[in-house]
Amino acid sequence: MSRVCQVTGAQPGFGHHVSHSHRRTKRRFDVNIKAKHYWVPSLSRRVTLTLSARGIKTIDRRGIDAVVTDLLARGVRI
């Protein structure tokens, strides 16, 4: 599963681990991605979305039908 939210587009950030002696090594700040199942009445089927915590809150606010409509308009395969 890729670490990209389908609703918000959030993806990993990159940076450095900085040790006590200030040596820097590459690291990755992963997004809190979860696979969530939703029933979509307009499609009359269940869809699985990979969502960040903020994406889940967006669906709670706007509703699954509005979010799925936007995803389909963007060409995201559901």
Buried (B, 14 or more C-beta within 10 A) or exposed (E): EEBBBBBBEBEEEEEEEEEEEEEEEEEEEEBEBEEBEBEBEEEEEEBEBBBBBEBBEBBEEEEBBEBBBEBEEEEEEE
